[in-house]
Amino acid sequence: MAKPGRATQSKRNRELAKQDRQKDKEERREERKKQKIQTSPDGDFSEEDPDLIGIIPGPQKPWDALE
């Protein structure tokens, strides 16, 4: 009967490598997020687009009503 030890050890090594890659990826994401905050013009990175602040979605008033 064959021993499953080698396959188990190689799987463990693959899983550890996968965890290391995920950790590195998360660190790169955090670094990019910090860099975006530092390079933003106002120093504060917000999710909302400044051009869209105050715009209400949905039907708009007719042009006649605006005058």
HUJONOR-V514822 format. One record per backbone hydrogen bond with DSSP energy under -0.5 kcal/mol. NH is the residue of the N-H (numbers start at 0). CO is the residue of the C=O. If there is no record, write none. Layout:
nh,co
NH,CO
NH,CO
This chain:
nh,co
7,3
8,4
9,5
10,6
11,7
12,8
13,9
14,10
15,11
16,12
17,13
18,14
19,15
20,16
21,17
22,18
23,19
24,20
25,21
26,22
27,23
28,24
29,25
30,26
31,27
32,28
33,29
34,30
35,31
36,32
37,33
38,34
39,35
42,39
45,43
51,48
52,49
54,51
56,54
64,61
65,61
65,62
66,62
66,63
